[in-house]
Amino acid sequence: MHKFLKASTATLALAVAATGANADGHALSGDLVIFSDMSNPAPRATMEDMAARFGEMHPDLNIELTIIDREAYKTQIRNFLTANTPDVANWYAANRMRPYVDAGLFEDISDVWEGTLSEELASTKGAMTLDGKQWGVPYTYYQWGVYYRKDIYEELGLKEPATFDEMKSNCQAILDSGKKCYTIGTKFLWTAGGWFDYLNMRTNGYDFHSELMAGKHKWDSDEVRATFANWRELLDMGAFVDNHTSYSWQESLPFIVSGEAAAILKGNFAVAPLREAGLDDSKLDFYQFPSINGDVALAEDAPTDTFHIPSGAANKDNAKAFLKFVTSAENQTLINNGANLGQLPVNANSSVDDDKFLKEGFEMLSSNSPGGVAQFFDRDAPAEMAKVGMEGLQEFMVKPDNLDKILARLDKAAERIYK
């Protein structure tokens, strides 16, 4: 645990830091207590610097920052939201914040979103909204999509697919060349969740997917069966590498590095190890998961980290000023650069590092994905449901004929878990 009191030295201060005033033109004073789970070295330094810069803007404000180990934070958050309550706390978007919203532990901050912020953060507004109100603000996210061997596609005369039919046509050509279409490692289950997320959002749309994760739809429904039918088309083609239950996602990467598989559906965190393994940008490229149902807008998996104001906070005005600072285009540009978090700013007016994949991801999430931003299967569903669900998804990939049993089991689990 780390305590930080108001900074006494300037650190990469933004141009507005010299004003000593909040977004409404008023200087802040009193206290601001922040609890953060940004405990790894780079995020910790980023969080400390962000608090320091805000302190430079408000020299009469006493800032106390407590950084808690990320895993410990998950077990402690409910306790400190009800006792020893901070003014600002880190957490996650969408259904991961629902328990604290439903329990009355997070403050409604819809007023913070009024004006231009709703436009600047439009890609995640849905993920920050429950019951028509906003309960936090985002500060970073990263894209998911298909990372593929550009040189293999060029060799086979293939183009990035815009539709599922084109995706399957490409896949058949890749299979005919003696390669697999996709590498995946499902030993730790969650990777199968990414495939379900995309196939379900492309088949049924973001709203249906979000509601399914919240327990509002049956797994054994026509809509979900349509998703699995699309998935089965790829399975029956033999699109995925064999024995994927034996591999972690890292252990599945050699298949794309060697060219035995042509692509992987993954988050942007896969780029660094692929580059380190020898795939430079002339060989590695990226495309948005293609459309399946033209009637639904394209939604994306983009796990989003957030700040919230606990309902029991003592200094809510100071906390709201900090949240406005956090979401500013300038601050999000700075904290997400390669020297800090190395991820994507949510604010559409921010800029990103001169990195091919960050630029493509930023463009996709800021401009090309009006359909919503999901948080990933094991964040959008309750933990127990996520475990049962991902076990079923992995089983389906190996034994697709078991679908009826899998769906019945998931519905039975859902009845108990969501009750």
Secondary structure, DSSP 4 states (H G I P E B T S, - for coil): -EEE---SS--S--GGGGG---TTS----EEEEEEE---SHHHHHHHHHHHHHHHHH-TTEEEEEEE--HHHHHHHHHHHHHSS--SEEEEESGGGTHHHHHTT-B---GGGGTTTHHHHTHHHHGGGEETTEE--EEEEE--EEEEEEHHHHHHHT----SBHHHHHHHHHHHHHTT-EEE----TTSHHHHHHHHHHHHHHH-HHHHHHHHTT-S-SSSHHHHHHHHHHHHHHHHT-BPTTGGG--HHHHHHHHHHTSEEEEEEEGGGHHHHHHTT--TTTEEEEPPPBS-TTS---EE--EEEEE-BTT-S-HHHHHHHHHHHHSHHHHHHHTSTTTT-SB-SSTT----S-HHHHHHHHHHHHS-TT-EE--HHHHS-HHHHHHHHHHHHHHHH-GGGHHHHHHHHHHHHHHHH-
